[in-house]
Each structure stands twice: as C-alpha cells, then as structure tokens.
Amino acid sequence: MLTDYQATLTGSYDRFFRTRGLYVGDRGDTGYANLGVFLPETTDFATACDNMMARVVAKLSRRTGPLLDVGCGLGGTSAYLARHFPPSAVYGINVSDYQIAQCRARVPEAHFEVMPAERMRFPDGTFDAVVSVEAAMHFKGRRDFLREAWRVLKPGGEIVVADMVFNDEPRAFRKVLAGQELYTDLAAYGALWQECGFPDVQMEDITQASLRAFVAHFKSKALGELLGKKIDAAAFNRLLAFVSDIETLPVLAYVIASARKPE
C-alpha cells in the first residue's frame, strides 16, 4: 500500500516517462533517468549516464553479488550493473508497478520487486552491495533507507549512493521533491551515515560534472533542436523552463557517497 506521497511520486514520474515530452533528442531508450556525469569528451546523455554508473561501480570492490539497486527506475542502472555483475545476482526495487514492469522487460535475468526503500522485505544480511542512483532524495526519509541498507547488507558489504543533497526546500518539482531533509554542510550529511552504522563514509562531490554540466548540455541540445527545426519555439521554451527549474534547485552538493558495513 503506497503512502499518499509515494502515490504522487510514482504518478508524476510514470507520466513523465510515458510522455517523454521534456526529453532532448540524444537520450534514446536507455532506461536511464539520472543526470549523468559529463566528461570533457562526453557528447551524449547515454554516455553521461554510463559515466555515472562507472563512478558508482568503481567504488565497489566485489563483482559477484548479490547486489541491490534501490530506486531502479526504468532499469537503466540495473542493466549497467548486469553488464558488470552476474545478471542473476542483480536485484532492484521501486514503488512503481509501471517502472518495475519496464525493468523486468529490460533485464529479464535480474530480479525486481515493488518495494519501498524505507521498509525492505529482504532478510538480514542478504546483499554484498547496495547501490542507489539519484533516488535517495525521494525517500522519506534517508535515515530509514540507510538503516534498512545496513540491515540487508552482509558484514563487510558495501553501499554506494549518488545523492542530491539540499540546503533549502525546493520550490520546483514539489510533487516529487517536497519535504526535503536539509543540510547546512556535507559534514552534517556524513554524520547521518555514521549514525546509521557506516562510520567510514566517503563522499565525492560531482556537482559540476553532473548537475551543472547536465544543465549546460540540455540547453545546448535544446537549442540545436530548435535551430535544426526538430522542435518549435513553444517546445523550446518548455524545455528551457524545465531545465531552468533544475538549474535553480537549492542543491548543497551532488555527491557519490560510499561506505562499508563493519565486519
């Protein structure tokens, strides 16, 4: 049974994914929905999202699994994981029936369940690793998710979370971002991890390469589509309004946080 917030969240994202009305042309059918990491040579969105996943996977020392993808979206992140781990060792959870159906079609060898991050149904000590890419800001709240991640990890298991950390309440995207946990600095955010049983949390700040670079890339692609007559002025203005809302989000930092459960 979804909470009111989860029902609003899934409804908003399901409509966004189905209509694709605010996509620029190079996203393709990758199943990705994160902002990606843009390196100097990156020219398309799919590669940027692969770069994000490469950063995440590089922080995991094991390549066997089982591994849990929390907030697996349309399955793009899980598909990447299935290229670097045994596909049958990849598990994914999400609160959207529609998105889980997409995941099962995209990665049929993996295992997907409709399940909230804050109340997982897996037994204690199930996974060697837990990852979550650009989903934790939707959980109510992170503390419950991190405690659940600690519970389902084996001793010595690893967790990697790509997370957008806010220092003020967002005014845009209220249906999916309202009620944020706010942090004055990354030390306070790290303290949350430590309180949840992860004493050695490390953080890589990717704000410029991800959030800021995504905005620049999106604007450039939208302008290219306007000049190439692929979209009209009204569609261009809708795209600019959308990306401007992302650009002005009160984000303290976009980080990839990683830690290990003590043995």
C-alpha positions as CSV (number, residue, x, y, z in Angstrom):
1,M,0.0,0.0,0.0
2,L,1.6,3.3,-1.1
3,T,1.6,6.4,1.1
4,D,0.0,9.5,-0.4
5,Y,3.4,10.9,-1.1
6,Q,4.6,7.7,-2.9
7,A,1.4,7.6,-5.0
8,T,2.0,11.2,-6.1
9,L,5.7,10.5,-6.7
10,T,5.1,7.4,-8.8
11,G,2.2,9.1,-10.7
12,S,4.4,12.0,-11.6
13,Y,7.3,10.0,-12.8
14,D,5.2,7.4,-14.6
15,R,3.6,10.2,-16.6
16,F,7.0,11.8,-17.3
17,F,8.5,8.6,-18.5
18,R,5.5,7.6,-20.7
19,T,5.1,11.0,-22.5
20,R,8.9,11.8,-22.9
21,G,7.7,15.3,-23.6
22,L,10.7,17.0,-21.9
23,Y,13.4,14.8,-23.4
24,V,16.0,16.2,-25.7
25,G,17.0,14.0,-28.6
26,D,20.0,12.0,-27.5
27,R,18.5,10.2,-24.5
28,G,17.3,7.3,-26.5
29,D,15.7,4.2,-25.0
30,T,18.5,3.6,-22.4
31,G,16.2,3.3,-19.4
32,Y,18.3,6.0,-17.7
33,A,16.7,8.8,-15.7
34,N,19.7,10.3,-13.8
35,L,21.6,13.5,-14.7
36,G,24.8,11.6,-15.6
37,V,28.5,12.6,-15.4
38,F,29.8,14.7,-18.3
39,L,33.5,14.3,-19.0
40,P,35.2,16.7,-21.5
41,E,34.7,14.2,-24.3
42,T,31.1,13.4,-23.5
43,T,28.7,14.4,-26.3
44,D,25.5,12.5,-25.4
45,F,23.3,11.8,-22.5
46,A,23.5,8.0,-22.6
47,T,27.3,8.1,-22.3
48,A,27.0,10.6,-19.4
49,C,24.8,8.1,-17.6
50,D,27.2,5.3,-18.3
51,N,29.9,7.5,-16.8
52,M,27.8,8.0,-13.7
53,M,27.4,4.2,-13.3
54,A,31.1,3.7,-13.9
55,R,31.8,6.0,-11.0
56,V,29.4,4.1,-8.8
57,V,30.7,0.6,-9.8
58,A,34.3,1.7,-9.4
59,K,33.6,2.2,-5.6
60,L,32.6,-1.5,-5.2
61,S,35.4,-3.9,-4.6
62,R,33.5,-7.1,-5.4
63,R,32.0,-8.2,-8.8
64,T,29.9,-11.2,-7.7
65,G,26.8,-10.1,-5.9
66,P,24.1,-10.4,-4.8
67,L,23.6,-6.7,-5.4
68,L,20.6,-4.4,-4.8
69,D,19.6,-1.4,-6.9
70,V,17.4,0.8,-4.8
71,G,15.1,3.1,-6.8
72,C,15.9,1.3,-10.0
73,G,13.7,3.5,-12.2
74,L,13.2,2.1,-15.7
75,G,16.1,-0.3,-15.4
76,G,18.9,1.6,-17.0
77,T,21.1,1.4,-13.9
78,S,20.2,-2.3,-13.4
79,A,21.1,-3.0,-17.0
80,Y,24.5,-1.4,-16.5
81,L,25.0,-3.4,-13.3
82,A,24.1,-6.6,-15.1
83,R,26.9,-6.0,-17.6
84,H,29.4,-5.9,-14.7
85,F,27.9,-8.5,-12.3
86,P,26.2,-11.8,-13.0
87,P,22.7,-10.7,-14.2
88,S,21.0,-13.2,-11.9
89,A,22.8,-11.6,-8.9
90,V,21.2,-8.2,-9.6
91,Y,18.1,-7.2,-7.7
92,G,16.1,-4.0,-8.0
93,I,13.3,-2.3,-6.0
94,N,11.0,0.6,-6.7
95,V,7.5,1.7,-5.6
96,S,6.1,2.0,-9.2
97,D,4.4,-1.1,-10.8
98,Y,4.9,0.5,-14.3
99,Q,8.6,1.1,-13.8
100,I,9.2,-2.4,-12.4
101,A,7.5,-3.8,-15.4
102,Q,9.9,-1.8,-17.6
103,C,12.8,-3.1,-15.5
104,R,11.7,-6.8,-16.0
105,A,11.5,-6.3,-19.7
106,R,14.9,-4.6,-19.9
107,V,16.8,-7.0,-17.7
108,P,14.9,-10.3,-17.7
109,E,17.6,-12.2,-15.9
110,A,17.6,-9.9,-12.9
111,H,15.1,-9.8,-10.1
112,F,12.7,-6.9,-9.5
113,E,10.1,-6.2,-6.8
114,V,7.7,-3.4,-5.9
115,M,9.0,-2.4,-2.5
116,P,9.8,0.8,-0.6
117,A,13.4,1.6,0.2
118,E,12.4,2.5,3.8
119,R,10.8,-0.9,4.6
120,M,12.5,-3.6,2.6
121,R,11.3,-7.2,2.8
122,F,14.7,-8.9,2.4
123,P,16.2,-10.9,5.2
124,D,19.1,-9.5,7.2
125,G,22.5,-9.9,5.6
126,T,21.2,-10.7,2.1
127,F,23.5,-8.5,-0.1
128,D,27.1,-7.9,-0.8
129,A,26.4,-4.4,-2.1
130,V,23.6,-1.8,-2.2
131,V,23.6,1.0,-4.8
132,S,21.1,3.8,-5.3
133,V,21.4,6.4,-8.1
134,E,19.6,9.7,-7.8
135,A,16.7,8.3,-5.8
136,A,17.5,8.9,-2.1
137,M,16.2,12.5,-2.2
138,H,12.7,10.9,-2.8
139,F,12.9,8.6,0.2
140,K,11.0,9.6,3.4
141,G,13.5,9.6,4.8
142,R,17.2,8.8,4.1
143,R,17.7,7.6,7.7
144,D,15.2,4.8,7.3
145,F,16.7,3.8,3.9
146,L,20.3,3.8,5.3
147,R,19.3,1.8,8.3
148,E,17.5,-0.7,6.0
149,A,20.5,-0.8,3.8
150,W,22.7,-1.6,6.8
151,R,20.4,-4.3,7.8
152,V,20.2,-6.1,4.4
153,L,24.0,-5.8,3.8
154,K,26.2,-8.7,4.8
155,P,29.0,-7.8,7.3
156,G,31.7,-6.1,5.2
157,G,29.1,-5.3,2.5
158,E,29.4,-2.0,0.6
159,I,26.9,0.8,-0.2
160,V,27.2,3.5,-2.9
161,V,24.6,6.2,-3.2
162,A,24.5,9.0,-5.9
163,D,22.6,11.6,-4.0
164,M,21.4,15.2,-4.4
165,V,21.7,17.0,-1.1
166,F,19.6,20.1,-0.5
167,N,20.2,23.1,1.8
168,D,16.8,24.7,1.3
169,E,13.3,23.5,0.4
170,P,12.9,23.3,-3.4
171,R,10.2,25.5,-5.0
172,A,10.2,23.5,-8.2
173,F,9.1,19.9,-8.7
174,R,7.1,20.0,-5.5
175,K,5.3,16.7,-6.2
176,V,8.5,14.8,-6.2
177,L,10.8,16.9,-4.0
178,A,8.7,18.4,-1.3
179,G,9.7,17.8,2.3
180,Q,13.4,17.5,1.8
181,E,15.9,16.8,4.6
182,L,18.1,19.9,4.7
183,Y,21.8,20.0,5.4
184,T,24.0,23.0,6.1
185,D,27.1,21.2,5.0
186,L,28.4,17.8,3.9
187,A,29.7,17.1,7.4
188,A,26.1,17.0,8.7
189,Y,25.1,14.7,5.8
190,G,28.1,12.4,6.6
191,A,27.0,12.4,10.3
192,L,23.7,10.9,9.2
193,W,25.5,8.0,7.6
194,Q,27.6,7.5,10.7
195,E,24.6,7.4,12.9
196,C,23.1,4.7,10.7
197,G,26.1,2.4,11.2
198,F,28.5,3.5,8.4
199,P,31.5,5.0,10.2
200,D,33.8,5.3,7.2
201,V,31.6,7.1,4.7
202,Q,33.5,8.8,1.8
203,M,32.0,11.5,-0.5
204,E,32.9,12.5,-4.0
205,D,31.4,15.9,-5.0
206,I,30.3,15.6,-8.6
207,T,28.1,18.8,-8.7
208,Q,30.0,20.4,-11.5
209,A,30.4,17.3,-13.7
210,S,26.8,16.2,-13.1
211,L,24.2,18.8,-12.2
212,R,25.9,21.8,-13.7
213,A,27.1,20.0,-16.8
214,F,23.7,18.4,-17.4
215,V,22.1,21.8,-17.5
216,A,24.6,23.1,-20.0
217,H,24.3,20.0,-22.1
218,F,20.5,20.1,-22.1
219,K,20.4,23.8,-23.1
220,S,22.8,23.2,-25.9
221,K,20.9,20.2,-27.2
222,A,17.5,22.0,-27.0
223,L,18.9,25.0,-28.9
224,G,20.3,22.6,-31.5
225,E,16.9,21.0,-32.0
226,L,15.3,24.4,-32.3
227,L,17.8,25.6,-34.9
228,G,17.5,22.2,-36.7
229,K,13.8,22.7,-36.8
230,K,13.2,19.5,-34.9
231,I,11.1,21.4,-32.3
232,D,9.2,24.7,-32.5
233,A,9.6,27.8,-30.3
234,A,6.9,26.7,-27.9
235,A,8.6,23.3,-27.3
236,F,11.9,25.0,-26.9
237,N,10.5,27.4,-24.2
238,R,9.0,24.4,-22.4
239,L,12.4,22.7,-22.4
240,L,14.2,25.8,-21.1
241,A,11.7,26.3,-18.3
242,F,12.2,22.7,-17.3
243,V,15.9,22.9,-17.2
244,S,15.9,26.3,-15.5
245,D,13.9,24.7,-12.7
246,I,16.7,22.1,-12.3
247,E,19.4,24.7,-12.5
248,T,17.9,26.8,-9.7
249,L,17.3,23.9,-7.3
250,P,18.8,24.7,-3.8
251,V,21.4,21.9,-4.0
252,L,24.2,22.0,-1.5
253,A,26.1,19.3,-3.5
254,Y,25.5,16.3,-5.7
255,V,27.7,13.6,-4.2
256,I,28.5,9.9,-4.6
257,A,28.7,8.6,-1.0
258,S,30.2,5.2,-0.3
259,A,30.8,3.2,2.8
260,R,31.2,-0.3,4.1
261,K,29.3,-2.1,6.8
262,P,31.7,-3.1,9.6
263,E,32.6,-6.8,9.7
